[in-house]
Every structure is written in C-alpha cells, then in structure tokens.
Amino acid sequence: MNASFRVTQLIGVLIFTISAVAQKTESVYDYNETFANNFYTKNATETRSASGQPGPKYWQNRADYSIKASLNETTKEITGSELLTYTNNSPDKLSFLWLNVDQNLFKKDSRGSAVIPLNGSRNGAKGQDFDGGFTIKSVKVLTSAAGKTNEKEVKFIITDTRMQVFLPQPLAANGALVKLKIEFSFFSPDYGSDRMGVMETQHGKVFTMAQWYPRMCVYDDVYGWNTLPYLGAGEFYLEYGDFNVELTVPANHIVVGSGELLNPTEVYTAAQIKRWNTAKNSDTAVMIRAADEITSSSSRPTGKAMLTWKFAIKNSRDFAWASSPAFIIDAARINLPSGKKSLAISAYPIESSGSEAWGRSTEYTKNCIENYSKRWLEYPYPAATNVAGNENGMEYPGIVFCSWESKGKELWGVTDHEFGHIWFPMIVGSNERRFAWMDEGFNTFINTLSGQDFNKGEFDDTITDMHGMANMVMDPSLEPVMAAPDNMKEDNLGYLAYYKPGYGLRVLRTILGEERFDNAFKTYIERWAYKHPQPDDFFRTMENVSGEDLSWFWRGWFQNNWMADQVIKRVRYEKNDPKRGAIVTIANLEKLPMPVYVEIKTVSGKVSRMQLPVEIWKRNSSWSFKVPTTEELSSISLDPDHVFPDIDSANNVWTLEQNGITATKDYTPILGQYSSELIPLKIQLTEEEGTLVLNAEGQPSIPLEDKDNGLFTFEQAELSIEFAADKKGFVLTIGKQSFGYTKDVE
C-alpha cells in the first residue's frame, strides 16, 4: 500500500468520524428508522383484515352463565353454583378448557402475593392477614339423553389463578358446545386488589363483589388459550355471553348488579316500586331509599330472613354486584340517541351522602353515559349503577365501584372514567392483561372530551400544555406503552397505561383534525364492538379510515419511548433584505418527529401562522422554509400553543433581541471542486441554507462555521480550512495534519 493511498484512507476515516460527531451533536434523529417500511410484521389473515376490520372468517368463542350464589354476611363467604355453557366457534378441537379463578390471587402462596414489594402495592389484599382463594368443590360435564340430564365429574388442575378442565371427549370445532357445572365458594378479602372487597359503615357492611365466580379464559386466533396469571396489575380478557344470576342475601340488604333486575316486586316495597317507576321517567334523581329510611324496617320487605335477587344481562363479558343494608338508592332516566331509555342508579352509605358528594352521583352517571352514547356508540345495558365502596375506582358491565370518600370534582372524574370503560373494554373487548393502554388510554382520551362537555366544563381540568407533559411521558426510564402492565414498574402504570396513550390520541386528533380522527376512532369502535381487537387492528383501522400512514407515530409513541424536540437553528433574510422574506432553519433533535406549527411576529406587531407537515422529516433532520414577510421579524415560535410534545420549549423560540439575524454571506467565489497534489481525495465546497459545506468523495457532508477572514472550522473535531488571499486555494487541517488544496479549473 503506497503512502499516498494510506494518507487518503486516513483523511477519509477522519472525515467520516468528524461527520458522525457532527450528526450526533446536532441530532439523534434517524429518518430511515422513523419512517421505515414494514411496520406491520404480519400480513392479513382470514380472521383479521389488512384494513383493520374483522376478516371474513373472524370467529370468537362464547360463554353463557347461569349462577346461583348466597352471601354469608357474618363470615363474608360467597357460595355458588355455576352452569357454564361454552361454545367453540373456533376451527380447532378442544380437549381441555382453561378458566380464570381470580380469587386465588389472595392465597398467601399465589404468584401475585409473591411479587408484592416490601413497601406495599395497590395489588393484593393490602396487608390483611388473609389466606383467600376459591374452593372448587366439583366440576361436572352435563349431557342430555332421552330428556334426562346427566352429570359427570371431570378432572381439573388448578395452577395459581388458572384452572384447566379436562373434557371426557374433545369439543368439536365450528359451533359445538359443552355445559359445565361448577360448585365453588370463597371468603372475600376486605381489600381485593382495589377491584372488590368489603367495607364497614355505620349501618353495616358494603360488599362489592367481582372476580367472584370461575370465568372462561379467551381462546382466540392470536394466542390460542390466553392464560397469563392474574398478578393484580393486569386486568382481564373475557368472552361475551348472556348472564342469569340469582343472589340470595339477608333480607335487610339491597343488591345492585350488572344488567336488569328481574324481580323488583319481590325485593322492594310497594312504595319503592312506585318511586322506581317515577325515576324511569325523570331526568333528575329520584330518591328510592332515603338516608332517614335506612334504619326503618318499613324500607325493606318483611317476613323473610333472606331474599333472592334475580338479574340478567345479555352479550356481556362479566357480571359484578354489590350488597348492603346501608345503601341509599336514587335513580334517574338515561336518554339514548335511538330513543331507547336506560337507568342511572347510585348506591351509597350515609357517610357518602350530600349534595357536594354522592348526592350528584346519578347526575354524573346519566350525563357521561348520554355523552359517550352520542359521541361513539349507544350504551347497551338497561341500567348504569354507581356504587360507593372501598375501591378507588373499578369498572364492570353496567356497574362501577367508586370511592365512598370521593366528592365534587373527584367524584365526577372517577365516575366519568369508570363508566367510560363501558366502551373500553366492555364493548370493545381488548386484552387488558397484555395491552392496558387499549382500554385505560382510550378511556382517558374520551374522558377529556366528556369533561369539557359536562355542565359547560364545570370540572374540566384538561391539560393543554403538551410541552409540560413531555418530560413526564417521555422520561427515558419509562418502559414502552406496549409493555404489559405486569411487565412495567407499578409507579409507571399510570403514565404508560393512562396518560401517555391518552395524550397520544389527543396529539393524533390534532394532526388529523377532529372530524377525520373522530370518524376513524368511531369506526374502530363499531368494527370491534363485542369482539377482540389486537393493537394492529386499531393501528390499521386508524390508518385506513383516515387515509394516513401513521407508522412513524405508532413506532415512536407506542412501540418505543422516543422523545420529541424541535429547535430553531437560525433566521436570516433573503439577500439580507427583510422585504425579500426570511429563511428559517429548524431541526429535529430527537427520534420522534412532529408536524411543525409556526407563529411569526413582526416588529410592527403583525402575527401570522404557518403549518408544515410531518413529511418534511421523512428525509431530513433539518429543514429551511421561507416566511413571506416584507418587514423585520421580532420573534418566531414553534408550536406556540404547545399542542405537540416537546422536551425543550426554550429552543422553540427565536427572538430578534436575544438571537439576532444571521447575516447571509455570498460564498459563490469559493464554491466548487478542489484537489490536492499530496493526496487523490477531491473536496467539493457547496452552500446549503447560507452555510458552507465540505463534501468529500464517498463521505457524508460537514457543515463549516465561518470564522471570517477566509477561515472555516468544525471545532468538535479540530478541522479547519483556511483560504489564501486570492481565494483560489486553501489549507485543510485535521488535527495536526495539513494539506494544500487548489481550485480545479472549470
């Protein structure tokens, strides 16, 4: 290898290294990574379309329940018998079934108990010395022959919060069904992972019962059996079906539950039935059982020690209920867009009463149900019941449990949030255990709109400053939004399941515009109502309906935890003349790009705005654009309303006073190609956006800083070029090595 070639190679390596330093100093943005093809890693199937809708052969299984249970108020024991009819609509034979036995979370040796840190957790029994869990007395398969029902006990294995049931013969595909009869019982924890429990009040216990019966696991076209254990943070993924539930409780109790009460005349007094009929036609709350009636024997039917309450709900993924002798009950009519009616109901103890507290619960419930029904999809259930319990807030079909201590703005917020869950995941049945953001995040988003609408924004606390939220939701220590809730730090769950995806949809609504976004989002809800969407189904639907490739956004906001930071690099006038307009150069410093909204102010006080699409970043990390001004500028701001996330607001603003105008120099005399007699490496000098740029063959470009008097530098790597007085040549210095260059004759 000759000396000349070695020097050429050395210079090339140095220039390449310098360029890498320059790019790293300027920006970490890689547009090929952000806008890369093949965001979707799998093609369409017969069950899931490439457009995001269910495919022509989409299927899902079904679980129908008939349950009879009784409550022992003293021991807090629930004893039940469940008749489960499971329909296998899949193309697969099933030789066994998997069920969720969620109460096993409260066994001392459960996996969920094992992962509770020493400093405590929202999950589990919150320190109660309690060894809970289901007792499964028997599992039987029911068959019919000659008009007679036969019961056969079958083998089952319980592993933590899952129960595997082995069938006597495989369940055939494409519509075959099997009936199971399960005898079960459990003792309720007082604090059931903030999702259910028992609360003491002045007039008796409030039982808020959920995860209270063995529930079918979902068998789907993506994972087969979904059997991730219940650890506490990851919520639920359940099949749809019809429920008929009979609950036998002490006669002095009032019971509320998912769906419709079928036997009101058997469990309410004649006076209360009249009040119920009044409530069904009233837009304001009607008191069914008032505070001063709680201790009155006349407020309950007499003659029996126990009463059985019968409920039914159709096409539901779950059933929950609450029972207490302490309940105040009020209700009002819900008006739905189709003309149908539902009923808003509130059940709460006297400790929660008051016009600034649960006395407005029914008003809140009615309003948010009507709002979401009008905006997205009509509420499907005959009643919506808000129960005051010891949960911070938890949602189930047709019924929610909210904190008994909440009042005012806080009660509105938790009520609106929990009932928003009717749409996600009760109607749109996503997999909460894997993708918490698909229900919590979507719900957080729709809560924002509901809060703005309610009573002319009485409790609206919408955070409009996305810059202020950027460092929180883009904290580099956070996991990606796509992480499962059991796979992220508990302290991060609020950010990643609620706030970040909720803010993300607001950002996307700004980018697409309200009409286009709302149309796409509503289409997603309609397509996947009472079905099981995956993240790609949402992403594909939003893209296909809006007509936009949003892979850059999904990739940065959901799949990765990328940051966003735009900067104004410099401002100059065309030909140094303000009347010719200004050239503004901006850059994208972090990995997530955003559209560019610009506000321009002139020295005379005129204000104008411009918008640049995200496509300017598809092949650029910096961009220059012309502002058609005819006078001097006083300031320029990127994203002046803070509608997009940005981790550094300070570099979004340029002012004449602080930053000044960059003078435009004429580099025409020195532009061109240069050669050296020492090494065969040609250098091309070009001008880009008012900056002299060094280009070496086969190497990335290097922007040079003008130091005046013919000296240009890139100081980060000790590179400089210094021109001779006649401007016909220069000396290139890299570190301690120098090489003379002369301009090629054209």
Secondary structure, DSSP 8 states (H G I E B T S, - for coil): --HHHHHHHHHHHHHHHHHHHHHHHH----HHHHT-S---SS---SSB-TTSSB-TT----EEEEEEEEEEETTTTEEEEEEEEEEEE-SSS-EEEEEEE-GGGGGSTTSHHHHT--TT--SSSSTT-------EEEEEEEEEEETTEEEEEE--EEEETTEEEEEEEEEE-SSSEEEEEEEEEEEE--SEETTTEEEEEETTEEEEEE-S-S-EE--EETTTEE------SSS-----BEEEEEEEEEETT-EEEESSEES-HHHHS-HHHHHHHHHHTT-SS-EEEE-GGGTT-GGGS--S-SEEEEEEEEEEES---EEEESS-EEEEEEEE-TTS-EEEEEEEE-GGG-STTTGGGHHHHHHHHHHHHHHHT----SSEEEEEEESSSEEEETTEEEEETT--HHHHHHHHHHHHHTIIIIIIS---TTT-GGGTHHHHHHHHHHHHHHGGGTTT------HHHHHHHHT-TTS--TTS-GGGS-GGGHIIIIIIHHHHHHHHHHHHH-HHHHHHHHHHHHHHHTTS---HHHHHHHHHHHHT---HHHIIIIIIS-----EEEEEEEEGGG-GGG-EEEEEEE-SS----EEEEEEETT--EEEEEE-GGGGSS-SEEEEEE--SS-EEEEEESTT--S--S-SGGGEEEHHHH--------GGG-EEEE-SS-S--EEEEEETTEEEEEETTS--EE-EE-STTEEEEGGGTEEEEE-TTSSEEEEEETTEEEEEEE---
